[in-house]
Amino acid sequence: MAVITDSDESLIKTRLALSEPAEATERMRSLELSLSFDDLVEDPEGQPTILVVDELELNRRLLRGILKASDYRIVEAGRPSEALEILRREKIDLVIVDLVMPELSGPDFCRQLKSNRRTQLIPILMMTSVQGVETEVAGISSGADEFLIKPLHPTVVRARIRSMLRNKAIVDSLEEAENILFTLAQSVEQRDRCTGQHCQRLAAYSVALGKTLGVSRSELLALYRGGFLHDIGKIGIPDAILFKKGYLNDEEWFVMRSHTTKGEEICKPMKSLAAVLPIIRNHHERWDGTGYPDGLAGERIPLLARILQTADIYDALTTERPYKRAFTHSEAIRMMEEEVERGWRDPELTPLFTEIVRGMEAGGVSLTVG
């Protein structure tokens, strides 16, 4: 990253000041934002780690030479199996891989990395001496983010790597922001001893029900995330209401119900959580339309919200709360069936969930996203 000295900054400000005042102010703001953003995404803690996977030591040495002036940590592997072991035990920021390798071709290696949730966001730069559009298409189609034909031009290699690492830093910062939301959500739960491990149980129940219904993998992930984030809006509810012993009055209930829309507002800026927003907003709707916040009825209630709601009700009934004792499994199921008869709950999901809980207790259903 280029370093801007005090004298450079003074010169920039002087030149900007000669522009029209409004234009100069706007350009200065852009400059300041640009500098701050570069500092954040291009100066991460520690050195970015690049994994070079190539059978030929000469090729690996060439890349080391091209990158020697850059502040990167280079890790090498001569075979895909060695590379996979390195990826298993180390944090890698970028992978450079040759198209032709022993054990596993470059495209097959890419597909393996992109199919693994733990490594799918690591950018891959594929290189080859094989000319042809078909070769490049094969590499990009397999999941490679960039493709270079040998002989390598050092300036181009460095520019591509710098760009890819910059994008990786942005992805990492978004992932960190998402992790902060999960931490906030769990902090709400941990404030109340009665709801300990509620999020974990709810995520497990919801995913198990989703698997049985055959929803997609992305929807299973949304259910898992929804288990942790569905009540994040409660972070904005006063303790006097959140932990009140006994029933809430009308005014308190109005405030409590706002946690659904507050939660949606908190998570809405994160595009990666788009599929979770209907769960957060609508997990308190009722089948007959008497729920909140939108008064949706029947299948107008998003399926994922109905799935999580079913699991949420069961867990709430079977755990102690400030206003009630913990009911037994049989009591909870009977109450849920009564709510179906009243028209409050999905009449198909409740009996299916009953079977799933029985299977989970017997160890017959996996609780994880496989």
C-alpha angles and dihedrals in degrees: 000000000000115000117224112210127210090257091051091051091049091052091049092050092048092052092046091050089061089062124083108295096243092044092047092050092050093047091049090052090050091050093050092048091047093051093047092049093049091050090053101046102030101043103055122168108279127354122312108250118227121194114208114199113190133132093219116076089203091063092048090050090051091055091047088054093049092050099037093104092052125085096245132130108227121208119185136207128179095197135035091242090058090048093051090051090051090049090051095057105028139054107245122190099189137011123209111194135177119234094231118050139148120260094013133024120239093252092048089049090052092050091051092052094045093049092055113084091212095056104024094101096052108109116237126208112196122200132189143160090217109108124214143086091251091060093052092046090051091052096047092043090055092058105272110147096206134017129204129186119217138270087070123222106216094214092051092046092051092046093050093047092048091051093047093049090049090055090046090054090053091050090049091051091051090048089051091051089051090050090052090056091051090050091050091049092052091047088061090054094046092055088070118057090200094065098047112151089003093131093050093049093045092050090050095047093046095049091048091052091044092052091051090051090050098238118168125272091252089054090050088054090050090051091050091050091043090057088064101033105038094096100033088116089070087078084081095050117099115248090235088066100032094053100030114141109228132015125328122243121234095269093048091046090053089055093045093052091056090073089086095059092037089055092050090051092051094051100035096089090061107084090194088065096053092111090052096055096081089051092052094045102039108032090106097053118117129226091239093050098254095114130093157301097002104016092234117174136205117334091353084081105088111257094232090052090052091049094051092042091057091052092043094054093050093049092046091052095047096049129069117255131184089259101040147024123251110271123217122252092258093048092049093050091048091052091049090051089051089053089052089054089051089055096247101115139047104272093212102045098052098061090042090052090050090059092046094052089050090051092046091053088053091049094247100124127060114235096204136080100255 
